């Protein structure tokens, strides 16, 4: 595999990095402390064409490849996890799923404005009693003429208060267990929809996260994504895309930890020399660099498989698991390098540590990914194709 960046990708990285340095870095400490989500950043990202990076141009996107999406996520998380999360949810979980499973009418109505950044998409799978155990969800959708009546709630939903469209999952036939789950495109303006932000989070405080509720909400039958009973399959394919963006973002967090730690190593002196001259500090710096480079290789490998239209559940799972673990360790070491100062918000590393915990939980806990990888090796899990795959890049009409 050739991981050399194209001129377009090099320019893309510079563009996103400059945006992060100018528009996010000067303000993120204050936004994090106040727990404020600034949606104008999403508007500005849309103006740069970054809300539909790997969506084909004919559907309003930029038509770039999947590793270009990885570059965007990496650079955004270098600024803060909140804004990478926004792109992950909007593009990875929602828009790419519409591209994969939507009818032409659904793509024109929902995907096009999302790819242009005119509308924001979100994803609703997790419930209070259904996380890793997807089949435990309680939301229901009952067919009533030309509509489905949707009842239930979802929790830990990113962009809950700002998204216009939600991809949600509910049982249409609970007797069939996960084979009875279906997927629906829901609009915020539909009667019976409401949302509420969750406060008091450990990290990603500059992000909007919360709950969404459906109370006898009428959803047109045209908003069924795929066929009845395909919801579980659709959700798993969505997670293949979402986990890829999370893994790429984790590389950005390692990079941020490394930059902050190197800077501090050159500023701080102990025992008559710069702390970067101490062997155990060097060890932590070296581990960060190793984690960054290994994580990037795993991410770009998964991205290349996506570019070819090849199933990549196994590779994306490994990238997500390892990159997020490396990021969590890098943040912990960054705080250690900063010593007592790392324990205060005078330096950004305490925010990195708080933010690093969520990605090892959401979109498949590290334990889930550990089991998945073992099952592949043991032969308990087959590396087989889904019925529908994302189109290869360059996109074909």
Residue pairs with C-beta under 8 A, 6 or more apart in sequence:
1 300
1 301
1 304
3 297
3 300
3 304
5 13
5 71
8 64
8 68
9 64
9 67
9 68
9 71
12 64
12 68
12 71
12 72
13 71
13 75
15 48
16 48
16 50
16 71
16 72
16 75
16 76
17 75
17 78
19 44
19 45
19 48
20 75
20 76
20 78
20 79
21 79
23 41
23 44
24 41
24 79
24 80
24 83
25 79
27 38
28 79
28 80
28 206
28 348
28 351
29 345
29 348
29 351
30 36
31 37
31 38
31 80
31 82
31 205
31 206
32 80
32 82
32 205
32 206
32 345
32 351
33 205
33 345
35 199
35 201
35 205
35 206
36 206
37 82
37 161
37 162
37 206
37 207
37 208
38 206
39 162
39 208
41 83
41 86
42 51
42 83
42 86
42 90
42 117
42 120
42 162
43 117
45 51
45 83
45 86
45 87
45 117
46 116
46 117
46 118
47 117
49 61
49 62
49 117
50 62
50 72
50 87
50 117
51 87
51 90
51 91
51 114
51 115
51 116
51 117
51 120
52 59
52 60
52 61
52 62
52 91
52 95
52 114
52 115
52 116
52 117
53 61
53 62
53 64
53 68
53 69
53 72
53 87
53 91
54 61
54 62
54 63
54 64
54 65
54 66
54 68
54 69
54 91
54 96
54 393
55 61
55 62
55 63
55 91
55 95
55 96
55 99
55 111
55 115
56 63
56 99
56 391
56 395
57 63
58 397
59 99
59 107
59 111
59 112
59 115
60 111
60 112
60 113
60 114
60 115
60 116
61 95
61 115
61 116
62 68
63 394
63 395
65 303
65 307
65 393
65 394
66 244
66 303
66 306
66 307
66 393
67 299
67 300
67 303
67 304
67 307
69 91
69 92
69 244
69 245
69 248
69 303
70 244
70 245
70 247
70 248
70 251
70 299
70 300
70 303
71 248
72 87
73 84
73 87
73 88
73 245
73 246
73 248
73 249
73 252
74 248
74 249
74 251
74 252
74 255
75 252
76 83
76 84
76 87
76 249
76 252
77 83
77 84
77 248
77 249
77 250
77 251
77 252
77 253
77 256
78 252
78 253
78 255
78 256
78 259
79 252
79 256
80 204
80 206
80 351
80 355
81 203
81 204
81 207
81 249
81 253
81 355
81 356
81 358
81 359
82 204
82 205
82 206
82 207
83 206
83 207
84 245
84 249
84 252
85 158
85 204
85 207
85 249
86 158
86 159
86 207
87 245
88 158
88 242
88 245
88 246
88 249
89 121
89 122
89 123
89 158
89 159
89 163
89 242
90 114
90 120
90 121
90 122
90 159
90 163
91 121
91 245
92 238
92 241
92 242
92 244
92 245
92 246
93 121
93 122
93 123
93 167
93 238
93 239
93 241
93 242
94 114
94 121
94 122
94 123
94 165
94 166
94 167
94 238
95 111
95 114
95 115
95 121
96 238
96 241
96 390
97 123
97 167
97 225
97 234
97 237
97 238
97 241
98 106
98 107
98 110
98 111
98 114
98 121
98 167
98 185
98 225
99 107
99 111
99 390
99 391
100 237
100 388
100 389
100 390
101 183
101 225
101 226
101 230
101 234
101 237
101 388
102 110
102 111
102 225
105 222
106 185
106 222
106 223
106 225
110 119
110 121
110 165
110 185
113 119
114 120
114 121
114 165
119 164
119 165
120 159
120 162
120 163
120 164
120 165
121 163
121 164
121 165
121 166
121 167
122 157
122 158
122 159
122 160
122 163
122 165
122 166
122 167
123 157
123 158
123 166
123 167
123 238
123 242
124 154
124 157
124 166
124 167
124 168
124 169
124 186
124 212
125 134
125 137
125 154
125 168
125 169
125 235
126 154
126 155
126 156
126 157
127 136
127 137
127 138
127 139
127 152
127 153
127 154
127 155
128 153
128 155
129 136
129 137
129 138
130 136
130 137
130 138
132 364
132 365
132 368
134 169
134 178
134 181
134 232
134 235
135 177
135 178
135 181
135 232
137 152
137 169
137 170
137 171
137 181
138 152
138 171
139 150
139 151
139 152
139 153
139 154
139 168
139 169
139 170
139 171
139 214
140 150
140 151
140 152
140 170
140 171
140 172
140 174
141 148
141 149
141 150
141 170
141 171
141 172
141 182
141 184
141 219
142 148
142 149
142 172
143 172
143 221
144 218
146 220
146 221
147 218
147 219
147 220
147 221
148 172
148 184
148 218
148 219
148 221
148 223
148 224
149 216
149 217
149 218
149 219
150 168
150 170
150 184
150 186
150 192
150 214
150 216
150 217
150 218
150 219
151 214
151 215
151 216
151 217
152 170
152 213
152 214
153 211
153 212
153 213
153 214
154 168
154 211
154 212
155 198
155 210
155 211
156 198
156 209
156 210
156 211
156 362
157 166
157 195
157 209
157 210
157 211
157 212
158 207
158 208
158 209
159 208
160 195
160 196
160 197
160 208
160 209
160 210
160 211
160 212
161 195
161 197
161 208
161 210
162 208
163 188
164 187
164 188
165 185
165 186
165 187
165 188
166 185
166 186
166 187
166 188
166 212
167 183
167 184
167 185
167 186
167 225
167 238
168 183
168 184
168 186
168 212
168 214
169 181
169 182
169 183
169 184
169 231
169 232
169 234
169 235
170 181
170 182
170 184
170 214
170 231
171 180
171 181
171 182
172 180
172 181
172 182
172 228
172 229
172 231
173 179
173 180
173 228
173 229
174 180
176 229
178 232
179 229
179 232
180 229
181 229
181 231
181 232
181 235
182 224
182 225
182 226
182 227
182 228
182 229
182 230
182 231
183 224
183 225
183 226
183 230
183 231
183 234
183 235
184 219
184 223
184 224
184 225
185 219
185 223
185 225
186 193
186 214
186 217
186 219
186 223
187 193
188 195
190 217
190 218
190 219
191 217
191 218
192 214
192 215
192 216
192 217
192 218
193 212
193 213
193 214
193 217
194 212
194 213
194 215
195 210
195 211
195 212
195 213
196 210
196 211
196 213
197 208
197 209
197 210
198 209
198 210
198 211
201 209
202 354
202 357
202 358
203 351
203 353
203 354
203 355
203 356
203 357
203 358
204 354
204 355
204 358
205 354
225 234
226 233
226 234
233 386
233 387
236 313
236 386
237 386
237 388
237 390
239 363
239 364
240 312
240 313
240 316
241 390
242 363
243 316
243 317
243 319
243 320
243 363
243 364
244 299
244 302
244 303
244 306
244 312
244 316
244 319
244 320
246 320
246 323
246 324
246 359
246 362
246 363
247 295
247 298
247 299
247 302
247 316
247 319
247 320
247 322
247 323
247 324
248 299
248 303
248 323
249 359
250 295
250 320
250 323
250 324
250 326
250 327
250 359
251 292
251 295
251 296
251 299
251 323
251 327
253 327
253 330
253 331
253 352
253 355
253 356
254 288
254 291
254 292
254 295
254 323
254 326
254 327
254 330
255 292
256 348
256 352
257 288
257 327
257 330
257 331
257 333
257 334
257 349
257 352
258 285
258 288
258 289
258 292
258 330
258 334
260 334
260 338
260 347
260 348
260 349
260 352
261 284
261 285
261 288
261 333
261 334
261 337
261 338
261 349
262 276
262 285
264 275
264 337
264 338
264 341
264 347
265 274
265 275
265 276
265 281
265 285
265 337
266 274
266 276
268 274
268 275
268 339
269 275
270 278
271 278
275 281
275 337
276 282
276 285
281 337
284 333
284 336
284 337
285 337
287 329
287 330
287 333
288 330
288 333
288 334
291 326
291 327
291 329
291 330
292 326
292 330
294 322
294 326
295 319
295 322
295 323
295 326
295 327
298 315
298 318
298 319
298 322
298 323
299 319
299 323
301 315
301 319
302 312
302 315
302 316
302 319
305 311
305 312
305 315
306 312
306 390
306 393
307 392
307 393
308 392
309 389
309 390
309 391
309 392
310 389
311 383
311 384
311 385
311 386
311 389
313 383
314 372
314 373
314 376
314 383
317 364
317 369
317 372
317 373
318 369
318 373
320 363
320 364
320 369
321 364
321 366
321 369
321 370
321 373
324 356
324 359
324 360
324 366
325 360
325 366
327 356
327 359
328 356
328 357
328 359
328 360
330 352
330 356
331 349
331 352
331 353
331 355
331 356
332 353
332 356
334 342
334 349
334 352
334 353
335 342
335 343
335 349
335 350
335 352
335 353
336 342
337 349
338 347
338 349
341 347
342 349
342 350
343 350
344 350
345 351
360 366
364 372
372 381
374 380
375 381
376 383
